[in-house]
Amino acid sequence: MKILQLDGTLNACQIEQLGAANADLFQEEMQAAMSPELKAIEVDFSDTSFLDSHGLGALLMVHKTACNRHGEVPLRLLNPQPSVQQILELTRMHRIFEIVKRPVVHETT
C-alpha cells in the first residue's frame, strides 16, 4: 500500500486487498496522512482483488474522520475491479462513495 498527498488530495494505491488482515492498518495510515489542507480522498482499487466488510468499515471511518476534521470531503474509489465493484453495489456503498473509472497516474518516489 502506498499513500501520497498531492495538492490537497490524499491518494492511496497499490492495495492488493482490503479486508480483516489489513483494514485497521489502512485506516490508521490514511487518518495519520490527513493534512490540514485536505480537500479530497482517492483510493485506487485497480490492484484490489478482495474487499470485505472490514475494508468497507475502514473506508467509512476514513471518510467520517476526514469530514469531521475538514468539513465535507469527497472520497472517490478509482477503477474498482469487477468483484470489488459488485461488493460496492451489493452493499450500496456506490451511493456513499463516488466510483470513478479513469487512468490513474502513480507518482514514483
C-alpha positions in Angstrom: 0.0 0.0 0.0 1.2 3.4 -0.9 -0.2 6.7 0.4 0.6 10.1 -1.2 -0.7 13.6 -0.7 -0.8 15.9 -3.8 -2.5 19.3 -4.0 -4.9 18.6 -1.1 -5.8 15.1 -2.4 -4.9 12.1 -0.3 -4.2 9.2 -2.6 -3.9 5.5 -1.7 -2.8 2.9 -4.2 -1.2 -0.5 -4.6 -3.7 -2.1 -2.4 -4.0 -5.8 -3.2 -6.8 -6.5 -0.7 -8.7 -4.5 1.9 -10.1 -6.8 4.5 -9.8 -8.1 8.0 -6.0 -8.6 7.7 -5.2 -5.0 6.9 -8.2 -2.8 7.3 -7.1 -1.4 10.7 -3.6 -0.5 9.3 -5.2 1.1 6.2 -7.5 3.2 8.4 -4.7 4.3 10.7 -2.3 5.2 7.9 -4.9 7.1 6.0 -6.0 9.1 9.1 -2.4 9.8 10.0 -1.7 11.1 6.5 -4.6 13.7 6.5 -3.1 17.1 6.2 -4.8 20.4 7.2 -5.3 21.3 3.5 -7.2 18.0 2.7 -9.8 18.5 0.0 -10.4 15.0 -1.3 -9.5 11.4 -0.9 -8.9 9.0 -3.7 -8.4 5.2 -3.3 -7.2 3.4 -6.3 -8.8 0.0 -6.4 -7.3 -1.1 -9.8 -4.9 -3.5 -8.0 -7.5 -4.7 -5.4 -9.0 -8.1 -5.9 -10.6 -8.5 -2.5 -12.8 -6.3 -0.3 -14.8 -7.4 2.7 -16.9 -5.8 5.5 -13.8 -4.8 7.5 -12.4 -3.0 4.4 -15.8 -1.2 3.9 -15.8 -0.2 7.6 -12.3 1.2 7.2 -13.4 3.3 4.2 -16.4 4.6 6.1 -14.2 5.5 9.1 -11.6 7.3 7.0 -14.4 9.3 5.3 -16.0 10.1 8.6 -12.7 11.2 10.2 -11.9 13.4 7.1 -15.4 15.0 7.2 -15.2 15.6 11.0 -11.8 17.3 10.7 -12.2 19.2 7.4 -15.9 19.5 6.6 -17.3 17.7 3.6 -14.5 15.7 1.9 -15.4 13.5 -1.1 -14.0 10.0 -1.1 -13.5 8.6 -4.6 -12.9 5.0 -5.4 -10.9 4.7 -8.6 -11.1 1.8 -11.1 -12.5 -1.0 -8.9 -12.2 -4.5 -10.4 -15.5 -6.3 -11.2 -15.5 -8.3 -7.9 -14.9 -5.2 -5.8 -17.5 -3.2 -7.9 -20.0 -5.9 -7.1 -19.4 -5.7 -3.4 -19.8 -1.9 -3.5 -23.1 -2.2 -5.3 -24.5 -5.0 -3.2 -23.7 -3.0 0.0 -25.0 0.2 -1.7 -21.6 1.9 -1.0 -21.7 3.2 -4.5 -24.3 5.7 -3.2 -21.9 7.0 -0.5 -18.6 7.0 -2.3 -18.1 8.2 -5.9 -16.8 5.5 -8.2 -14.6 6.8 -11.0 -13.2 4.9 -13.9 -10.1 6.7 -15.3 -6.5 6.2 -15.9 -4.5 6.7 -12.6 -1.0 8.2 -12.6 1.2 6.9 -9.8 3.9 9.2 -8.6 7.2 7.4 -8.4 9.5 8.0 -5.5 
